[in-house]
Amino acid sequence: MKIAMCRAADVALLDQYIGSAGVTSSHARRFACQEAGESTYLVAWLDDRPVGHAEVRWTGCAAAEVRAARPGCPEINGLGVWPGELRSRGIGSALIRAAEELTRERGLDVIGLGVGTDNPRAAELYARLGYRPLTGYVDRWSYEGGDGTTHECADPCTFLVKELPR
């Protein structure tokens, strides 16, 4: 397995192998943010096929509660591994380690991520990797369905942070 920054040509493969909700590709959106310098979009590859991704948002979490509790903290967002049978094989952990290394390279000493309150398995992984609870918040996002309807989502989450050794 290898982890690399997303390239323009990777977006179509991500859409093919790791779909996204809505009409507009979340992969294209994340790549556009990377191109704008707002984030770094990491992709995990196994045998020339994308099997996971994570976006490091240098602008931090959008939730006001998180920004107030830890200003300037970059956020790992959109962490995922597909297909499901590849989970628990170290791919997600490798993506997190790559995000942490990028953060250290930027001279930053903390990184965070959100975890849904309904996802104890992920919370356990993050705790094992050294992430500690900072604050609760509601992750709000939307997507446009195939019929043109905008779907608003709100997920109760806990934002976790990890102090990064230099």
C-alpha positions, 0 to 999 in steps of 0.5 A: 500500500502507498499513500500519496497526495491526490492528483487531478487524474485520481478523481475519476478513479476515486469516483469509480471505486469510492463513490460519494453522496450526491451529484457533485463528486466529494472527491472533486470538491476535496481536490479543488480545496487542495488546489486552492491551498486549503487542504491536502487530499491523501489517497491510499492505493493498493495495487493501483486502486484507491482504497481510502482517503483523508483530507487534511483541512489546514483551515480547520474544522468548520464548527464554531465550537471547535474553532473556539476550543482550539483555534488554528487546529488543522482537521483530518476530514473525510477519513474512509476505507473502501471496500468495507472488507479492507477495514481493520487492516491498517489503512486508516491508521496509515492515512492518519500517520501521513496526515500527522507527518504533513502537519509536523512538516508545516511546523504545527504541533497539533491535529484533530478530527471528529468522530460521530457519537454513533461510531465507537469503533472509530473512537477506539482507534483514534484513542489508541492513536493518541487522540483525546476528546476536546469538545462536542459539536454537530457536524453539518453538511449537505449534498445535492441528490440526483433529483436536484434536492439538497439534503441537509445532514447533522451528525452529533460528534466529538472533536478529538485532538492529538499533540504531535511531538517534534 
